[in-house]
């Protein structure tokens, strides 16, 4: 019966609505296929020897992730992986011709330095980490020739077999090295493959190369390959210094996947890569940071397995790497460190230049320099400012131009309010939904649900200003003009929207960011679309659907890119929300849903916003708004029936077996500590894992009030990752099993008497990890009047706060050895120095393994043992 009450205007509006729905559906399907590499056909094991083969590369991944398994520091798998890589490189060398030289090295790196990671200042000291290197060069090359470096790491985080992160990287480099030799290509400049064994411990392998290896000063360009998932988009997330690396990539990549906006937001994402060691901290080498970004559900989990790798991803990566590597090697701009220093002395202005670039569906790439961007990105604003004057020619007056400016400015506010409401409406809807829901993040395992929930109400937000301003408040006098009120209102709305995007483009430019190409594209395509619309009204009339079509069709390439870019951003964000942290109550519960709603609203705004000035009049119908609101309510009902997690989108849990010790052989206490890294708390976990709850707490009521909460100091073994935790829980456990497993526990002893000099004290200490089996890392937390120490070239980092303790100094120690650590601390006064240690051992007791096995399969539990003790000197 409702359909019978629709007016002719409503029917026309629904026709336009469903036509646009079909258009955006087709575009979304194309974008989904592109970002998941559906257009790339993987080559088989029988591919020609001069071609990169994904199938051959996956054979390496299978050995690393399945036959060897976890490759964490302290585990036997790490040494096995190094041996496998070296063996494969030696097999490649055996096939090499006489016209190339191949050098293979296994190096052991040691070092100590300070760094800022996740906003925290800490010191890192390491020893006996392994790097494997291969250098391919012509027989005529010199050791001092500039070279191209390709870097990937073969270690993995605790609990992960590391197929994607970063077995796929190692396998890509092994296959690339084979292609380099078997293709018969003779590199005009040396190619260095660096397989580093300590990236997960905060980029230690690359630091060791950059500070100690004899080839480090010959590197003229580098490509760092990483994985934040299991495939899909292999995006250039960072490039520089300067514009040369991204320019080479734009010209040579077979499947270009890059945009300069990624570098704008990379710093906001928790984490880092070896790129910083090569390009920023310990070198100024021009290079690229290329990262798998989809499949983030499995990143750093036990589900990072071979079967999760997205087909076509490694093929696209390999084809790109081979082409870009050759382009770097052939470039005249490839310089050694000394040559770069000399070049900078004469051309200091190019290093900080950040170009603008973006790919279009991985088919081609648009690239222009910062100077060109100053011109291109200023044109839309210039047009916006001049248009009121030009429209009043030839007989216009200044008063009419001023009134046009006023109307255009009203149109700008009109469009800006729509974009803001397009973000606020879904955020408000997400908060209201959670007030009545039992759990957050229902969209996590079902990404399509986020779009069903938030796109309709975002569209309502876009349309709301049009309802309030049905009669656009014109400043111009309609009676003196040839145009109708409706035509003048549409003109004001269009130029207001155009002005909004042109101002946004300039704001990006002035701020020094490189993502301004997004609003620039919108304004650049809106102009010809408006011209087509204006001309079509001469033939079809202002109220014709044909005229509207003439406006929409020229915008399709721009809308397609907006869906491609925005859809990827939304999907990437949804996959990462499972590890962004457990925010404190009472508002932390709402944070993930509000963030996803805001991003989906923003994406909806820029994907649909350019159509609004012309198409909005067809859609501003109460029946359409009600239809959209009913769609949101329907999605809400669907969401209440869907569970947030699955085997393909696991809930992450951190499980630490904490052992408090004194000296080398005494246990003070032991507990099982649990934390989560998203908004569904541990109460949600234990509600859905009743066997675990019963094992830990019996049949008693389990809540945050009845169970002791762990403080952040309990988690200092994984500092600063522990900053992501909120309201973790502690359950007491027995100590007998630990006493039987370990003869000695980690401990510190004073090696010699305290030395006093001019009011300061120096304490010489020796640290032993005891008889622990698979030590991953040891963390020293030093509180007191520390003025100097033997770490990091005698440089003390800035103090940090861990939990409720006073400011302290953090040093992470890693690397296995039969020798104890020896170091000294210097105090500036007679006040005592307190040293807290936490040693993370990846070996688990049988009881811990049994408890871990009780969790459901849709929960991924990262488990380790942490031995903690305290000393005062």
N, C-alpha and C positions, 0 to 999 in steps of 0.2 A: 504493500500500500504506500510505502514511503516513496517508491519510485514514481507513483502516479502523481505525487505532489511536487515533483521537480519541475521547475520552470524551464523554459527553453535556454535561458542563460546558464542554469545549473547543468543541463545536459551538455551544452557546449563546453562548459568548464571541465566536466568529467571526461569528455573526449580528449581535451588537451592534456588533462592529468594522466590518463592512461597511455596516451601517445608518448608523453615524456617518461612514464614508467617503463615502457618497452624500450625506449632509447637508452635510458640509464641502465636497464637490465643487460642489454647487449654490450654496452660499454664496460659494465662491471665484469661480465664474463670474460671479455678480452683482457681486461686488466688483471684478473685473477690468473688467467692462463700465462700472462707475461711474467708476473712476479714469482710464479711457481715453475718457471722454466719449461712450460709445456711445449714451447716452440723449438726447443733444442733436442735433437735426437742423439742419444749417447752412442758412441762408437763401441763396437764389440772387441773381443780379444783378438779377432782376426783383422783388425784395422791395419792399414798400411803402416810400416814402421816409422814413417816420417810424420804421422799424425798422432796427436794426443788421444788416448783411449780411456774413457771413464771406466770401462770394464776392467782394464788392466790396473788402473789406479785403485779400484775398489778391492782388488785382490790384496793389495798392500794394507788397506784399511782393515780387511778381515783378519789378517795376521796380527796387526797391532791391537785391535779391539777385542777379538775373540780368542785367538790362540795365546796371546800374551795377556791381554786384559788390562787391568789398572796399571798405570805407569806413574804412580806418585813417588815423590822423593821418599826414600827409605824403603821402598818396596822392591822386590827382585825384578818386577816387570820393567822398571825403568832401565836397568842394565841390559835386560834382554832386548828391549826396543833399540837401544844404542847399538848393540851387536848386530841386530837385524839390518838396521839402516846402513851400517858400515859394510856389511856383507853385500847388500844390494848395490852400493856404490862401486865396490870392487868388481862386481860382475859387469857393471856398465863400463868400467875402465878396460876390462879385458876385450871388449868389443870395439874399442876406439881405434881409429886409423892412425897412421903414422904422422898425419898432418896436424894433430892436436895434442896438447899436453894436458894430462889430468893429474891433479894432486889431491890426495885424500888425507885428512888429519883428524885425529881424535884428541881434543884438547881438554884439559882439566882447568877450570877457572876458579879463582878465589877473589874475594873483594869485600869492601866495606864502604858504605856511603849512606847519606841521608836523603830522604825524599818525602814529598807530600803525596799522600794517597787517600782518596775519599775524604779530602779535607783535613786529614790528620797528619801531623809531622811525626816521622819515626825513622829509626836507623835500621839498616839491613846489613848483616854481616854473613858471609857465606864461604863455603870451602868445598872443594872436590865435586863441583857440578860439571857435567860432561856436555861438551858441544862436539858435533860431528860436522866437518866441513869438506866440501869438494870444490876445487877450482878448475874450470875448463878454460883453456886458452889456446891460441895458436902457438906453434913451435917457435915462431919469431917474436912472440910477445916478451915484454920485460916485466920484472917483478914490480916495477914502479908505475906501470900503465894503469890508467883509471879503469875501474871495474864496476860491474853491476852486481848487487847483492840481492839474493832472494832468501827470505827468512821465514821459518815456520818452527813451531815447538812441538816436541814429542812427549812432554810430560802431561799429566792429567790431574784434575783436582780430586780430592778424596771422594771415594764412592762412585766414580764414573769410569766406564771403559774408554771414553773419549773417542768415539768414532768420528763425530763431527768436530769436536774441540779436543785435540786438533789432529786426530789421525787423518782426516781428510786433507789437511794442509801438508802433512808429511808425505802422504801418498801422491798428492798433486806434484810436489817437488821431485819426488823420485821418478815419476813418469815424465816430468818435464826434463829432468836430467837425461833420461834415456832418449827422449825425442831429440834433444840437442845433439847427442852423439850419433844416433842412428839416422838422422836426417841428412847427415853429411855437411851440415852448416858449420862453417869455421868462424867462431866469434871474432869480430874485428877487435873487440876489447874483452878482457877476461870476465867470465861469469862465475860468481861465488854462490854456492848453495850452503846456507847455514841452517843446520838442524840443531836447535838449542834445547837443552834439557831442563830448563828451570824458568819457564815463563809464569807458571801459576803461582810461584813464590814471589811474585812482584818483579817480573822482568829481569831476573838475575843472570840468565844465560846470555841475553843480549848485552847486558852491562859488562859481563866478563869479556865478551868479544870487543866491545868498544873501548875498553880500558887496557887490554893486554895483548890483543892479537896483532901480529906484524902486518896483516893485510888491511887493518882498519882504516888507515889513512889513504889507501888507494881507492876506497869505495866512492864512486861519483854519483851513484843513484841506487836506490833500494826499493824493493817491493816487499812489504810485510803482509803475509796472508794469515788471516785469523778466522775464527768461527764463533759466533754467538748463537749458533743454532745448528741445524743439520742440512742447510742448503738454501735453495731459493735465491733470492736477490743477493748477488755477490757485490756489495756496494763499496765504492771508494768513499770511506767515511772521513779520511783525513788525507790531505796532500800538501806538499810544500817542503821546505820554505820556497816562496816564490810561486810563479805560475807555470814554470817549465814542466814539472811532473804531470800535472793534470792536462797540459797541452799535448804532451806525448801520448797520454792515455786516450785523449779525445780523438787523435789522429790515427791511432793504431789498433784500438780494442775491436775485436770481432763482434762482441756483444757488449757494447758500452753500458755500464750500470754505474752511474755517478751523478751526484748533484751537489752543488756547493752549499746547499742548506744543511746537509748532513754535518758539515764541520761546525756550523753555527750551534748545533744542539748536542754535539758529541760530548762536550765537557759536562753537560747536565746529567749524563747517563753514568750511574755508578760502575766503575771499572776502568781499565786502561789496557794498552797494548804495547808491544815492543817498539812501536813507532816513536814513542817519546824518547827512547834511548838513542835512536839513530838521528832523529830530526831536531830534537829539542835539548834534552838534558846533557848528552855526552857527544854531540855532533851536530852539525848543521847540514847533514846530507839531504839533498832533495829526494823525495820519495813518496810512495803511496801506501796507504793503509787500507787493505781490501778485506772485507769481512762478510761471511755468510750471516744473514740476519733473520731468516725465517727458520721455523722449527725451534723457536726459543723455549717451548715447553720442556725440551729435553736437555737444554744447556745445563751443564754441571749436575746432571742426575745420572742414576743408574740406567736410565732409558736411552742414553746417548749411544745407541747401537747401530750396527751396519744397516739393518732393515729400516731405520728411520731416515736415512739419507735420501733426499729428494732427487729423483732421477733427472738427469740433464744438468744438474747444478755443477758437478765436477767437470763435466765436458765443457760447459761454457767457461768455467774458471780456467781450465787448462788451455783452451784455445786463446783466451785473452792473454794469459801469462806469456805464452810463447811469442805472441805478436808484440806485446808491449816490451818484453825483455829484449827482443831483437831491435826494436825502435830505440830503446835506451842505449844499447851497445853501438848502434850506428850513429848516434847523435854527436855532433861536434861540441855540444855543451856538457858532455860528460867530463868532469874535472876531478882531479885528486884534491885532497884537503888543502894542500899547499897552493894549488892553482886556484881554488875557490877563494882562499884568503887574499891572494893577489888580485883576483878579479873584483872582489868586494871593495878593495881599496880604491878602485876607479869607478865602480858602479854600485853605490851603496843604497840606491833607491829601489832596487827590484826585489830584495829579499822578503820584505813584508807585504808584497802585493798579493791580494787575494782575488783571483779571477772569479767570474760567474760562469757556471756551466751546468748543464742538465742533459740527461738522456731522454729519448722519446721511445718508450716501450722497448728499450735495449736494442733498437734498430739503428739509430744514429744519435749523434751528440751535438749539442749546440754549445759553443765555447766563445767567450769574449773576455777581453782583459778588463781590469778595473777602470782604466781610462776610458775605454769604450763604454763601459757601464755608466760612467758619469754622463755621457752624452745620451745613450739610449734611454736610460731610466729617467732622464729629465724631460724627455719629449712629451710623455703623457701629461705631466703637470703643466708644461708650457701650453699645450693645446687646451687644457681645461681653463687656464687663466685667460687665454686669448679668445676662446669661443664666444663669450657674451658680446665681445666687441665685433667679432666677425659676423655673428648672426644678425647684428643690427645694421650692417652695411647694406646698401650704400647710403641710405637716408636716415640712419638711426641717430639718436642723440645720446649724450652721456647719461642722461637720466634713464633712458631705456636700458642702456648697458648696465647701469647700476642695479636696476630692478631685475635684470636677467641674472646678475651675480647673486642677488638675494634669493631668487628662486633656485638657482643651482646649489647654493649653500644649504637651503632648506632640503633640497633633494639629497644632498650629502648626509645631512643629519638623519633624514628619513631612512636612507640605506644603512647607515652605521647602526641606527637603533635596531633595525631588522637583524643585522649580523649579531649584535650583542644579545638580542632576545633568542636568536637561534642557538646560542650557547647556554643562556640562563635557563631556558625552558627545560631542556633535557637534564641539566644539573638538578634543578628543582624536582623534576619527576623522579630522578634516581634517588634523591634523599627521601621523598615521600614513600617510594617503594620500599626502602629499607626500614622505615619506621614500623611497617607491618610485616616485614619478611623475617624469616628465621636465620637467613644466611645471606651474605653478600656474594658478589662476583658470580652470579648464576650464568653470566655470559662467558666465563673463562673457558670452559670446555666446549662452548657453543658460540663461536664468534659472530655468527649470523644473527644471534639473538641481540647483540649490542646494537646492530643496525635496525632491527625490527623495533626495539624499545625506544631508541633515541632519535632516529631519523624523522619519523612522523611528527613528534612534538617539536623537533627543530624546525621543520617546515612550517608548523603553526607559528612559531616565533618569528620566522621570516615574513609571514603574511600579516601578522597582527598590526604593524604600523599602517598598512594599507586600509585596514578596517577603520582605524581611528582617523585617517586622513583620506576618506573617500573623496571628499572635496578638497583637493590640494590647495592650500592657502597661497594663491598666486600673488605676487607683488606687481606683476605686469597688468596693464589695463587691456582686457580682452576686446573691448569695444573699438580700440584703435588699431588692432592687429588683424591680419588676414587669417590667423590660425584660431581654431576653436579652443575653448577652455581645456577640453580633454587632451588635445594635441599639445598644448603648452605644458600641461601637467606631466604628460609622458616624457616630453622633452626635458623638463626639470628633473624628473626621476632618473632618466638615463644619464644626463650629465652629472647629476649628483653621485650616482653609483660610479661613473667613470672617474670623477674627482676623488672619491674615496679610495679606489684602487691606486690612482696615481700618487696620492699623498702617502699611502702605505708603502709604495715602491720607493719613494724618496726617503721615508723614515728608515727603511732598511739600509739605504745607501749612506745616509748621514751617520748612522750608528756603526758603520764599518762592517756590517754583516753581509753575507753573500747570498741570502735566500730571497732577495727581492725579485728574482725572476718569476716567482709565482704570481704576485699581483701585477707585475709588468705584463705577463702573458695575458692575463684577464683583460687589462685595459687595451692591450695591443689588438686583441681579437674583437673586442666590443666595438671598436671604431668602424671597421668595415661592415660589421653586422648591422650597425645603426644606419650606415649609408644604404645598404641593401634594403633595410626596412623602410627607410624614408622614400627611396625610389619606388618601392613596390606599392606604397600607399597611393602613388599617382595613378596606378593601374587598377589596384584591387580595393582601395579604400582603407581607411584607418581601422575599421572594425572587422576586417577580413582575416580569417584564419590563414589565408595564403600569405598575407603580409607578415603575420607572426612567424610562419614557417621560414620566410625569407630572412628573418632575424635569427632564428634558431640555427639554421643550417650552417652559416659561416662560423658559428661558435662551436660546432661539433668537435673540431680538432683540439680546441682549448679545453672544452668540457671533458674530452677523453683523457687528456693529460691530467686534469684536476682529479678525476676519479682514480687514475693510475697512481698518482703521487699520494693523494689523500687516503686511498684505500690501503696502500702499503703501510703508510704511517699508522693507521688505526689498527691494522692486523698485528704489526710489530709491537705496538704498545700493549694490546690485549695479551699477547703471548708473554710479555715481560712482566705483567702485573702480578704474576705468581711469585716474584722474587724481589719486589721493590721495598719490602720491609713491613713489619708489623707495627703500625702506628699506635701510640698510646690512646687509651679511652679518654673521654667519651666520643671524640670526633673521629678517631682513627678508623673506626668501622666504616665510615662513609667515604673515606679518601679514594680508594680505587674506583668505586662506582662513579664518584663525582668527576674524577680525572678522565675516565673513559667517556663519560657523557659529554664533558666539555670538548674533548678532541673530536668526537663524532659530530657534535654540533658545529664546531669550527669547520670541519671537512665538508659538512652539508652546506654551510654558508658559502664557502668558496666554490663548491661544485654547482650550486644552484643560483647563487647570488647574481651572476652576470645575466641570467635570464629574467630576473625579477622585474626590471623596469618595463618590459613589454609583455611578458607572459603573466605577470602578476594580476593584471585586470581580469584574466579568464579564471584564475584560481581563487580570487578573493570572494568566495561564496561560502555562506554559512554551512551549506550542505557538505562542501569539500572539507572544511575545517572539522566538522563533526565526524566525517569519515576518517580523517587522520587521527583524531582523538580516540575514536573507537578502535583504530588499528593499534594505538599505543596500549589501550586497555587490554585488547586481545593478546598482545605480546606480553603484557604483565601477567595475564593468566597462564600463558604458556611457560613463562619463566619460573612461575611458582612450582611447576611440575618437573623442571629440569635441575639436575644436580650440577654444582659448580665444577666438579672434577671427574676425571676418568683416567684410564690407563694411558690415554693419548694426551692427557692434560693433567699431570699428577699434582697433588698437593705436596709441597715441600716441607719437610720436618728436619730439624737438626737435633740429634740425640747424642749427648755427651756423657760418657761414664767418667765422673769426676772423682779423683782420688787425692785427698789431702794427706801429705806426708810430712815427716820431720826427719831431718838428717837423711841417711842413706837406707835405713831399714825399718822405719817405724811408720805405720799408717794411723793417722788421726781420725779420718772420717772418709766415707765414700757415699756417693749419691748418683742417681740417674737424673740428668738435667735435660729438659726439652724446651725447644723454641720453634716458632713458626716465622715465616717471612712474608706473610700476607695478612689480610684483615680478618680472616676467619680464625678465631683464637684456638688455643689448646683445648678449651672446653668443647668446641666443635669436633676436634680430633678425637678426644676420648669418648664423646657421644657416639661416634661412628667406629670406634675401635674398642668395644667393651671388654674384649679379652685383655687388652693392654691395661685398661683402667683397673680391671680386677686384679691383675698381676701386680700392679704398682700400689694399689690403695685398698685392696680387698673389696668388700661389699659396702663400704662406707660411702657417704655422700662426697662427691668430688667437685670442688669449686675453687675459685681463686681465694676464697675465705678459709677453706679447710686445708689447703696445701701450701706449704712454704714456697715463696717465689724466689727464684735465683736473681741475684744482682748481676750487673754487667761485669763485675770483677771475676765472676765464675767463668766467663767466656773470654778471658784475656788471651787464651792460647790462639784464638782466631781473630784477635783485634787487627784492623778496625772493622771487619765484617760484622762484629757483634753489635755495632751501632744500629743495625737493621732490626734488632730484637726489642720486643716490648712484652712484659708480663710472661717471662719464661718461668717454668715450674721445676721444683727440686723434690725428688723422692729419695728417702734413705735406702741404702742397700748394704748387703753384707760385704765384708772385706777378705774373707778366707781365700777365695779364688785368686784374688790379686796377690796375696801373700805367697801362695804356692807357685804362681807363674814367674814372679820376679824376685831375684836374689837381692838386687840393689835398686834403689829408686834414684831419680835425679837429685843432685845435691850440689851445693856450693861450699867450698872450704877456702879459708884464708891461707895463701901460700907462704907468706912471710909477714913479719911484724909490720904494723902500720908505720909509714914513713911520714914524718911531720916536717914541713918546710914553710917558714914564713907565715904561719897561721893556717895553712892548708894541710889536709891529710890525704895521703895516697894509700889505697888499700889494694893489694895484689891478690887476685882471686883465681880459683880454678873451678870450672864447672864440668860436672860429669853427668851424662844422660843415664847413668846406671846400666842396668841390663835390659833396657827397653828394646823391643824387637823391630819396630818399623817407625822410627822417629821421622815425622814430617817436618816439624818446626818447633823451636823453643823460643819463648818470649820472655825477656827480662823487663820488669816494670820497676823502675828505680825512683824512689821518693826521698826527698831530702835536699841538702845544700850541694847538689852535684855541680861542680864547676868545670870538670873536664873528664875525659875517659879515653881509653885506648882505641875505641871504635871510630870509624869514619874519619880517618886522618885527624884524630883528636878534635873533632868538631861535634859539639852537643846540639841536637835538634831542639826546636821549640817544645816546651812542655805541653802535655795533653792531659785531659781529664778522663779517667776510667771509672765509671760509676760514681760513687759518692766520695771517693778518695781524693786527697789534695792533688794538685798538678804533679805529673810525674814524667819520666823520660822512658820511652819505649825502644827496645832493640830486639829485632828478630834474628835468631841464629838458625842457620840451616846447613845441611851437608853432613854426610856420614864420615866418620873417621875413627880409627882405633885410639886416637889421642884425645885428651880432654881439651876443652876450651880454656884458654888462659887470657886474662885481661886485667886491667886496673881501673879503678874509679878514684876520682879526686874530689874531695869535699872542701868547700871554702870556709867551713867553720867546724867547731867541735860537735855540732849536732849530729846525731846518728844518721847513717844512710840505710834505708830499708830497701831490700831487693826481693821482690816477689817473682817467682819463676813459674811458668806454665809450659809443660812439654806435651805436645800432641803426638800420641802414638796411634798409628792406624791399625794396630793389632787389637782384636776384640776377644774378650773372654767368651766362653761357651754360653754363659748366662746372658750376656749382652746380645750375642747372636740370636739366641732363642727369643728374647724379648723383641728384637727387631723383626723377627719373622712373624710375629703376631699381628703386625700392622696390615691393613688391607692392601691389595695390589695397586690401588689408585693413589696410595701415599708413597712418596719417595723419601726414604729416610737416610740422611747422611749421618754416619755414625763413626765415632772415634773415642779414644780414651785420653783424658787430660790429667797429667800429674802436676799437682800444685804444691808449692811450699814457700816459706818466707824466711828471710834472714835479716839480721840487723848488724851493721858494722860501724 
